[in-house]
Amino acid sequence: MAAAAAARAAMLPAARRRLWGFAGRLLSGGAAWRPACLGGDRWRSTQAAAQVVLNVPETRVTCLENGLRVASEDSGLSTCTVGLWIDAGSRYENEKNNGTAHFLEHMAFKGTKKRSQLDLELEIENMGAHLNAYTSREQTVYYAKAFSKDLPRAVEILADIIQNSTLGEAEIERERGVILREMQEVETNLQEVVFDYLHATAYQNTALGRTILGPTENIKSINRKDLVDYITTHYKGPRIVLAAAGGVSHDELLELAKLHFGESLSRHTGEMPALPPCRFTGSEIRVRDDKMPLAHLAVAVEAVGWAHPDTICLMVANTLIGNWDRSFGGGMNLSSKLAQLSCHGNLCHSFQSFNTSYTDTGLWGIYMVCEPATVADMLHVVQKEWMRLCTSVTESEVARAKNLLKTNMLLQLDGSTPICEDIGRQMLCYNRRIPIPELEARIDAVSAETIREVCTKYIYEKSPALAAVVLRLRIDFHEHECNTCRERRSKPHSASVY
């Protein structure tokens, strides 16, 4: 039996072998086996956990000759999600064409050389499928949800809309109005408004400081040439991932990729566009609106990119701060210290911590909605909690946050669409999909001492960026900072600041 267990362990990848080790020692009857200490339920749960790890579907990855990567996970479902994850977003735009990536996303569904807009919509509806797209600062995504048997049609449609869109002048003019109305809707969402201001001040005069939709004057002036230039510059094989999850065969997906993308994408020649550099600036921007009954604020320090070793620690620290809303029951009994203080002191209506990562930088901070009279007190409590992460966070708090982080990560992978999105995003960020056992092992390796060291590195005596939409009031996040921090902090950069 010991030989069999050793053979099983040798066949496992390293990440799975670590988690299998304990169960392997139990099965081999080694020193770790203590039958007197283990009840029947615990024995069965150990076996079940090991079996679950072994049964996680493999993420298969293949790279075509033109650089396009094909990645899939076959879970045997009757439905599937397939999409194109493209390493191109608003960060790759300049001041003149800012908004092109988002405009192009809208134009993808307005007809191709093979299908009119009506034909495309009818074909999707008759399949019972869903076709969607979205644009972020670093990525553009087109994806479809369909029955597994319709995978070939879904891939062919995706290939058609990104390679053969007609980009007709009439459709472009019509879509301008749609995007301008979308901008008006976004402006009513104060959380999105504040985060746009936060990026504008934190990454001022750089690509990440610009919005995804672009300014109004750009939306009114973008033409067909701008859209075609963006496609030919950025929609190249090495920057695209064809990802799928659900009931998909990787071999079938690979053949479909060769058929629909193998030759066409290889025609896009020229050098790959370099990632525009972005620098963080500790600064603040405050927009006065006397009609606002509440103050909406976001405060952040510079964090790290996706692949940085400190990313996991900052994710755990983000979970330690947590989130809270007045509608939550038992605010005084929540694990988040900030939630307890906010509830007890009636300091805010809600708060939400965030950890936004990009390729080479990131924002780690908190968004809050407060009464104007309690803004100063809330900011003071936030500073104290951030400093506590740097000095006195305990092992029990970190253990609870790690469990919560792992739970949230696994709960997000519920269904083919979030799994497909996870595959596509990780392939662009890491050029591989990190196995769940490896991710859990990296989270488990975080300790209270690690949290204190990493938070000290990124929070202590660092100049934050602050964005607020408020009534006329005094906000001083830096009241308790040292003199060197005040000297480093830059001046507000917007005419909207008073």
Beta strands, then each sheet from edge to edge (+ up, - down):
strand 1: 59-63
strand 2: 69-74
strand 3: 79-86
strand 4: 130-135
strand 5: 140-147
strand 6: 240-246
strand 7: 284-288
strand 8: 295-303
strand 9: 323-325
strand 10: 350-357
strand 11: 362-370
strand 12: 465-470
sheet 1: 1+ 2- 6- 3+ 5- 4+
sheet 2: 7+ 12+ 8- 11+ 10- 9+
end
